[in-house]
Each structure stands twice: as structure tokens, then as C-alpha cells.
Amino acid sequence: MEYNTSELCNIYADLIDVVDPIFCNFGGRSSFGGQVITIKCFENNGLIQQILATNGRGKVLVIDGGGSTRRALIDFTLAEAATENAWEGIVCYGSVRDVDAIEELDLGIQALVSIPVGASDQDIGESDLAINFAGVTFLPEDHLYADNTGIILSPEPLDIE
């Protein structure tokens, strides 16, 4: 489904939070949306791998990677697993790599920057918790919508009427 965050902001101005404009689009989908699943980890992507191996239909993985630009939390292998498991997208408060290959996948990915150095695959981190970055608090089961204009968050699902 295509989402237009500008139009959603016009319709639902009192319901949504707008994420600070610090992210870039790296995925093959220019817009995506779904129910939020949260992870908090730092320069380790083992927990991300576990979550992306589950059914992601209608879901967006939101990762608090501490804003690290030293190691990429998302790479082609993880993005491919997300695609195979029907995830709508990923928002990563951290870095990605393999950007040319990731751009070919039918997956939305918003992250801070790209870097060629990969993260450790240790299972260090937490999931299903409130996380805060880019001026908003992301709660599990919130609804997130992203496009090339920005990212918005809502406690309820939004429809363009």
C-alpha cells in the first residue's frame, strides 16, 4: 500500500507525532506502514535477525541502535530475510550497509546513514519495549507510516479517506 505522510498529517494532525527528519530511505519501497515492533540494541544485530525471521505481515520493525554510525545494524542478508517474511519496513536509528543490493528489495528501510562495517551478530538487546529517539517515543503496537517526505507515528491505524 502507498502512504502519503503529508496527506496523513493534514487529516490526522491532532492524532500523530512527527519523527524528526534525520532519516534517509535505503529500501526498494518508497513508502511503507504498519504496526510497530520495537528493538533496542547497540552494534549487535543477532536479536534483529531473530525478529526478522518471524512473520512480519503488516508490521514495521523499529530499532533503537543508539544512533551509532560505526557499524551497520542492517545488511542485505537481514533485509532479504525481512522481505521473505513479509515485513513492511524497518526504521533503524543506526546504520545500514549493502545499500545497492538493499535498494532492489521490496522493503521499506529508513536509517541514518550507510557504512560498510557490519555489526556483531550477538543476541544482545531487548525487544517489545518503549524506545525514544528522533523526538518521539515508539510504543509496541503503535502504527508507523513512512515515505520520502518523513515518518509519522500514531496510536491508532490511519486511513486516507
N, C-alpha and C positions, 0 to 999 in steps of 0.2 A: 504494500500500500504506500502511496505517496503522501507525505505530510508537508505542510507549509507552515512553518513556525510563525511567520509574520501574521498570517491569517488567524492562526490559533490564538495568538496574543491579542488580536483585535476582538475576537469573540469572547475569550475567557480571561480578560485582563485581571479580574479580581480573584481568580482561582489559581493562577500559575505563578511559579517562581522562574526567573530567567537566570540561567547559568552564566557566569562571567565569560566574556568572549575570548577565551585563551586556547581553544581547541582548533585543530585542523582536521579535515576529512581525509582519511587514508584508504577507506574501503571502496569497493565497487558500487555500493549503493549510495546515492546522494542524499537520501532521506530514509529514516527508519524510526520506529517507535515500538513501545511495549512496556510490559510490567518490569519493574526494576528488581534485579537480583544483585546484592552487594558483596564485595570482597575488599578486604584491607590486607595488603601485603607490601613488602618493600624489597625490590630487586630479586624476588623469588617468584616463579610462576607455576610451581607444582600444584598449588591449590586452584589456580586458574585452569590448568589442564583438567583437573578432576571435574570442575563445574561445567566446563565446555563439552565434556564427554556425555552430559545428560541432555535430555530433550529441552530445547530452548525455544520451541514454537511460541510466539507471542511475547518473548522475553528479551530484555536488554541487560547485559552484564555491565555493571558499573564498578570500576576498580579504583580504589584509592591506593595508588602506588607512591604516595608521598611526594608526588611531583618530580620524581627522580628523572634526570636526563642522562644518567650514566650507564644504564642498562635497559634494554628493551624488554618489557613485560610481554608484549605480543609479537609473535613472529608468524611466518607463513604456516607452519605446522599447526599452531593453535588456531589461527584464523580458518584454516581448512577444516579443522575439527568442528569449529563453531558452525560453519556452513553445512557440513554433513549432518549436524544435529539440529538444524533449522533455527538457530539463533537469529534474531532480527538485527542485532548490532551489539557493539561494545563501545563504552566510553571509558577511556583509560587516562587517569590523572598520572601519567607517566609517559613512557616512550614506546615506539614500535620500530620494527626493522623489516626487511624484505618487502619494502613498500611497493616496488614494481609488481611483484607477484601478488601481493595482497589486493592491489587495485583491480585485479582480474576476477576476484571472488565476488559473489552476490551476497555481500555482507557490509553493513554499515560499521565503520570504525572511526571514532573521533579520539584523538590523542594530542598530547602537547607537541612532540617533535619526533623525528626519527633519528636513530643511532644504530650503527652496525653491531655493537656489542650486545650479546644476549644475556638474559638473566639466568640465575641459578634455577634448577628445577626442583629445589627442596619444597616440601609441603609446609612452608611456614606462612602463617597468616590466619585470618578469621573471616568467616562468611556470615551472612544473614544478620547484619548489624547496621545501625545508623552510621553513616560516614559523612564528613563535611569537607568540602573543598569548592573552589570557584564561587564562593559567595552563597552557597545553598547547602542544606542538609538533605541527603538522599536517604530515604527510608525504604526498607524492603517492602515491596508491593505498591510503591508509588508508580506513576506512569511517566515515562520519559519520551520526548519527541525531539528529533534532531534533523536538521538539514544543513545545507551550506551556509545559511544565514545564522544559525545558532542552535542552542539546546534549551528546551524548557522542561519543567517538571510540574506534575500535578498529582494531588492525592487521588484523583478520580480519572477514569479514561475520558478522553476528549474526542469529539467528532466534529468535523466541519459540516455545518448544516447547509 
